[in-house]
Amino acid sequence: MKLIIAVIQDEFINKVTRALMENDIRVTRLSSTGGFLKSGNTTLFIGTHEIHLDKVIDIIRKECKTKRVNKLGEEVRVGGANIFIINMDKYVRI
């Protein structure tokens, strides 16, 4: 089992969660705030088997886009998603 922690910008979160749910992938959502742009994010917790890992990443990649913004006088690329993948020893659903 894997635990996917995905930090998604709020503008993409509804599309991402809808696409995941349409593929029978359950998610837990937590509101979060990014440190760089100080804008709203949502952090998703997704428990899945390793065989579904690429499918989840592909869905997130498809729905999250990047863009360029001017931050502190410099144009930077933001958006997309930050994905962390952690091994899970056990998952219990009650």
N, C-alpha and C positions, 0 to 999 in steps of 0.2 A: 504494500500500500504506500501511496505517496500523499503528502499534504502539499497542495499548491497554495501559495499565498501570492495573490496578484493585486497590485496597487494600480487602480484604473482611474483616470480622470473622470469626473462626474458627467461630462458631456457624452461619454461613451458607455456609461454603466448600464443604462436600460437596454441598449442593443446587445451588449455582452451577456447580461443575465438572461435575456429572452432567448438568445441563441443557445446558451448552455442548457437551459431548461427544455428547449425543444429537442435537445439531444439526450434527454434524461440524465443530465448532470446536475446534481444538487449543489447549491452554494449557500454559504452564510455570508451576509454583507455587514460590514462595519464602516461607519463614516470615519474619514481620516482627513488630515490636512497636510499638504506637501510643504516641505521646508524651503524649497527654492522659490516657487512662485507664490507660496502662501495661499493656494487656491484649493477648492474642495476636491477630494478624492474619495473613492470607496475602496476598501480593502476586502477582497474576496478570499474566503477560506474554502477550499475544495478538496475533499478527500476522494481519491480515486485509485483504481488499480493501475499498475504501471502500463498495462496494454492500452489504456485510454489517455495516457499522458500527452502524446502527440496530437490527438484529436482536440483536447482542451486547449493546448497552446495554439493550434491552428485557428480555432474559433476566436480566441482573444486577439491574435494577430490580424485576422480578417476585419474585426469590428473596431479596433483601435487604430487611429491614424496619428501621424505626427504633423506638426506645423512649426513655423518659425515665428518667434516673438522677439520684441526688443526688450531686453532686460538689462538695466544699468548701462545703457548706451551701446550695448552689443547685441547683435542678433544671434539668438540661440535656438536650437531645435528642441521642442518639448512635445509631450503627448506620448502616444503609444501606451505601453504598460511596463511595469517592472514585475517580473515573475520570479519567485523564490520556490524551489522544490526541495522538500525535506522528506527523508525516509520516515515512515511511521511503523512502529512495532505493532500497534494494535489500534483498532477503531471500534467503538461501541456506540450503537445507535439505540436509544431508549425511547 
